[in-house]
Amino acid sequence: MTDKALDDLKAIVDRLVPNMWLGLDPVAFARFFGIQLERGNLGPAREAALAFARENGLTMMFSGNKVEFGRADTKRDDDA
């Protein structure tokens, strides 16, 4: 995981509107959070993804072999 990768992801999720979800497959999840989803022990990567979701006002859920980020409310300008 790099700061550049997380900055890229933040730029994408900033564009999410309510009821729009961004799904990360195992390769994308590894790029952003450092571990493949199939490996089972997500510990630190899961915590990093949850922290990212909280920091950016997102909901996060695991769905099959991917992770999805969504936004319940419209992002406010003061959320930046």
C-alpha positions, 0 to 999 in steps of 0.5 A, spaced: 500 500 500 502 506 498 500 513 499 499 514 492 495 508 491 490 511 497 490 518 494 488 515 487 482 511 491 480 517 495 479 521 488 475 515 486 470 514 492 469 522 493 465 521 486 460 516 489 453 518 490 448 515 495 446 508 492 453 508 488 458 502 490 465 501 488 467 494 488 474 492 489 476 485 486 482 481 490 487 484 485 485 491 486 484 490 494 491 488 494 494 494 490 490 499 495 491 495 502 496 490 501 494 483 501 490 478 497 483 477 499 483 469 498 489 469 503 484 468 509 487 472 514 486 479 512 487 482 519 492 488 518 489 489 511 482 489 513 483 494 519 486 499 514 480 498 509 475 499 515 480 505 517 479 508 510 472 507 510 471 511 516 476 517 514 472 518 508 465 517 510 464 510 507 460 504 508 464 498 507 462 490 506 465 484 503 461 481 498 463 474 495 471 475 493 470 483 493 470 489 497 465 494 496 465 501 498 459 506 498 456 512 501 449 513 505 449 520 504 452 525 499 459 528 500 459 535 503 464 539 501 466 540 509 468 532 509 474 534 505 
